[in-house]
Amino acid sequence: MSENKGQCACGSVEYSFEGEPINTAFCYCKSCQIHTGSDKWFGVWVPKEKLAFTKGQPALYTRLGDSGKEMIHQFCSQCGTTLCIDVTVGNFYSVSASTINNNHELKPNMAIYTASAPSWAVFPEGVPKYDVLPPEFS
């Protein structure tokens, strides 16, 4: 992955980022479940300085994360697609893997907040699971 591009479902908002992600994670926290309407969020972690919006500007929704710091969801105001979450405590964007062009080779490196997963969640085999966060991210 050298240059990566992506967009919302309707194409009103587009973005690009350079280089390899710093992490890829399935997040099973309750907020991600509610936000996605699913059991998890698949986030591709990109340093903030590497991502730019190249067409349109996303709308914002802000909530507090477990750290007490802001998690700023950036989404298309036309179609509602969440493109990324600004994880202010970590100074990175958690980019929605499903919005990235050519995302078929992406795989999660970890599963986080698994203690909050619904009983019917299926965890990927061979991917480390953490009840909350791994020690290096806590």
Buried (B, 14 or more C-beta within 10 A) or exposed (E): BEEBEBBBEEEBBBBBBBEEBEBBBBBBBEBBBEBBEEBBBBBBBBBBEBBEBEEBEBBEEEEEBEEEEBBBBBBBEBEEBBBBBBBBEBEBBBBBBBBBEEBEEBEBEBBBBBEBBEEEBEBEEEBEBBEEBBEEEE
